[in-house]
Every structure is written in C-alpha cells, then in structure tokens.
Amino acid sequence: MEDYEKLASDLLEWIRRTIPWLENRAPEKTMAEMQQKLEDFRDYRRVHKPPKVQEKCQLEINFNTLQTKLRLSNRPAFMPSEGRMVSDINGAWHKLEGAEKGYEEWLLNEIRRLERLDHLAEKFRQKATIHESWTDGKEAMLTQKDFETASLSEVKALLKKHEAFESDLAAHQDRVEQIAAIAQELNELDYYDSPSVNARCQKICEQWDVLGSLTQSRREALERTEKQLESIDELYLEYAKRAAPFNNWMEGAMEDLQDMFIVHNIEEIQGLITAHEQFKSTLPEANKEREAIQAIQAEVQKIAQYNGIKLAGNNPYTSITPESIDSKWDKVQQLVPQRDQALEEELGRQQSNDHLRRQFATQANMVGPWIQNKMEEIGRISIEMNGTLEDQLTHLRQYEQSIIEYKPNINQLEGDHQLIQEALIFDNKYTSYTMEHLRVGWEQLLTTIARTINEIENQILTRDAKGISQEQLHEYRASFNHFDKDHSGALQAEEFKACLISLGYDVENDKQGDAEFARIMGIVDPNNSGAVTFQAFIDFMSRETTDTDTADQVIASFKILAGDKNFIMAEELRRELPPDQAEYCIARMAPYTGPDAIPGALDYMSFSTALYGESDL
C-alpha cells in the first residue's frame, strides 16, 4: 500500500510539473530557439514520458492485484488517500495528454512561421537596399536649379532627361509597392523586429512621396521654358527610353536570380525550374534588345564624329551608360548558371526528402495495421474460452514477448521520423499515419496486454481460492460474453441488469428492483465506474451461487415451469420467463435425450448442474 501511495504521489507530481511546460505557448524569436523547443519535446515523448506510461500501467496493475488479494483474504478494500485514487491519476493523465495535444503541431507551425519571417525579412532588406541605392541622390537632382542659367538646348535636354527619369520612376513604383506589401506581411506575422522594418519602410514611402512631389515640381518648372526648346537629340532620347526599362528588367532579373526560395516538395522545385527555363528562353531576345540599345549609342558617336560635334559628357537624358548595361548583362550571364546549380541542389534535396517520406510511409503502413491487428487479437483472446486459465496466461505471455520483440520496428520509425523532422518535412502524402498516432497505439498495445495478463492472473487467484471448476468458469465466461453486446470486455450497467434478470434476480424497473440493483452494483463496482469487469462478475457469481441458489433449487424451479416433466420446451420458457432470460436459457440448454424425449425438448437438469454445481437429485 505504501508503495502504491509513493508511486502515485511521484507520478502525480511529475504530471503537475509537466503540464505547465506543455501549456506554455510563448513563441521564441529565432529558428534555433524554436528547434531547441522541438528537440526538448522529442526528448520528452521518447525519453521522459514512456517510463511514466509504464509507471501508470504498473500502478493500475498493483492496485488491481492488491484489491484482489485483499478481497480474497476477506479484508476491506484498499482506499488510497484523497487525490491518489486511480480515477484521480487517470484524470491528471487525461489533463496531461490534453496539454500535450497540439504542442508539437504548434512548435512546427512556429518554425514555419519563423522560417517564413526570415525569408520575408531578407527579401525586404534586399529590395529596400536596391531601392535606396536607386533613390540615392535623386532628391538633390530634382531640387537643383540648373535650368535657370542653361541655354535653350540645355533646357530642352534637361526636359527630356526628366521625361526619361519619370519613366524610370514609374518603373520603380512596383518595387516600392512590393516593399510596403512585405513590410505589411511582416507586421501581420508579428515579426520581432517589426519596428525597424516599419521605420525603414516609412522612410522609403515618405521619400517616394517626396520624389513624386519633386518630380512634378521640376516638370512644371521645365515646361515653363519649353517654348524655348528648338531641337532635340532623338537618338539620346530613344536610347534613354529603351535603356531605362531594359536596365530595370536587368535589375529585376538579377534580383530574381538571387532571390531566396523555400519549397517543400518536388512539384514546387520543378515549378521553379520550369519558370527558370522559361526565363532563359527569353535571353536571346533580351540580348537583341541590348545590342539595339548599344547600336543607338554607337550611332550617336558616329554622328557626333561625322559632324564634328563635341559631346558634353554622358547622355543628358539618363544616367544609364552603355558600360553599366554591359556590366549588368554580364552579371546576369554569371547568375544564370549559379541559379541552375542552386535549383539542381534543391531538387536533389527534395528528392532526398521524398525518399525519407517513402521510407517512413513504408514502415508506418506496416506497423500501423500490425498494432491494430494485435489489439484486436488481444481482445479476442481475452473473451474466448480456449483451454485453461494457465493456457490462456501462457499464450498471453508469449504474445507479450512477441510484441516486445517488435520494438525495433518502432525504434526504426522513430529514427526515420527524426530524420524527417530534421529535414523540416511537414507533410507525407504516402501515409495517413503520423508518428504520434503510432506512439499512442504502441503504448495502448503494451498497456492492454499487461492489463489482460493481470486479469487472467487475478482469475486464477479467485478460482484457486474459491474452488471454482473449469466448467463453471467457462459457463461464467459464456454468460458474460452473451451480455457483453459491444465486446468491450466489461458489462455496462444495463447489460449487467439484463444478465441478472436472466439469472432470476428481481431487478426490474420499479422501486424495489432499482434498490436491489443498486445494492448489487455497489458490490461489483465499488469505484462507481459504471461497468462490471469479468473479475468482479466471477467474484459475484461464485459468491451468489455459493450463498444462495443450489442446483437442486434451480432444477426444482424448472420442473415446475415444465409441468413436472423431465424436459422443458422453448415455448414454455418464452411463456414463463422474461425475453432476455428465456433466450439465454434456450441458447445454452442441451437437447434432452431421455427415453421420454420429444422433438425440441431441452435438458434443464444438465444446464442447472453446469451453472450451480452438482445436484443431489
């Protein structure tokens, strides 16, 4: 008893300490911290909890065995101290599993969220840096008053340059919107460094508004002098208009080629590879455009040289030089094979992940049905009546050993599952089983076989203590199974009442019957669980058949019902007995074979003897 109290206290204390840890849903800021939490949870499920499951099972076994021994020795039932009942432990355990449910899923969702946040934050910084680099010096350019002292041709050039800048500005509008959208998404996902992101985004948007306002103001100033414009260098303008979008296209291409990507399966990476191949197919046309733009600049130089014109530095309409175009084009050419390599490496990783999925699924699809089959077989063994109790106990222990020997398959699954989690694989289309489902099934299997063995051992103790014959045990089991309609291994209250009625107890639905039934339930179900175990049924039946009716009394009762005949007919039983009781007797009475037998005659004497012992008649 002291061992039970100590074991119960230790287990309840462990549950009390563990529940707050499982209920803690405070997210961490970094992937490493969240992955450490996941590792801690995996240790809890694989290292810390399994021994506690065994302790709980052992606690219940010790309690049942103790109660059986006390009952056999006519000693009062053991009542644990308050808060340490088996029901209290089961309640605390249920609360523990309630807290545990969803914890791992929450961890994985948080890891996905942080992974997504890291990706978005890097994308935001990259786009913001490119944009800030582009806007650098633009305000100063837009606020200068150079047109006030410029010649007519210079003012016209400034106006055209401004038109080219507006084209470039419009081309950058999408990038600003993308930056704002990414910042908004980071805020919605509760990114820990949102204040700095918001500040930088706000600065970019305010600067963008200023650029728009300054651009409009400068255009108005230049248009006031537009009447003085008389000539324009069309080639410069054409170069600027074609170079700006092409330059923007190259910048977008470089950005896309260096863009980080996150994929979770082969289909997604193959989609990226297909998109990349489509992009590469556009490069010949893009190269033709580049050559055409460079040809415009070459034509400018040719005309200037032919006409003796001294060009005043760079193209007045754009800051994009032929050298910068060639430099960026070369950069694009370098990034394409790098992107090819990155995509191929990711494809290999996804293929490896798919192999891990298949490997886990193959084992899981074998282990899952195996556990289910074993659970069903144990259930059948516990209710079948094959051989003696010792034979059943030997069979169950052999069964238990075969289950224990299957443990390496579970360990293999745990190893495969760890590889899957380390590879950040979040789904598996090849199986419907999860590691958690299989763990729970395995734990239930071990608990069920241990409890079933304990029940058989207690039945042996009861049989030996009370001198119950093997035939009586078989009859008890047959009666029990007959009324156990749902094959749960225990009789619910209504099922047990039907059984009592069939045995002649006055427990019908009236005040006196309800009181009698409540008295009997208090004997067979002292814990008020609402169900009667087979062990409790044996105790009750053996006590009742010893203390109350004898075979002679039952035979005499049947003889009255049969009209003093040595046999009884099925229609007589149905007429004289309640329906459940009548059908029970008809199903178990052997055909009468005496000299006065008639068709359909039933032997109530052998039935009574088997149920209540030998008759003196």
Disulfide bonds with the S-S distance in Angstrom:
none
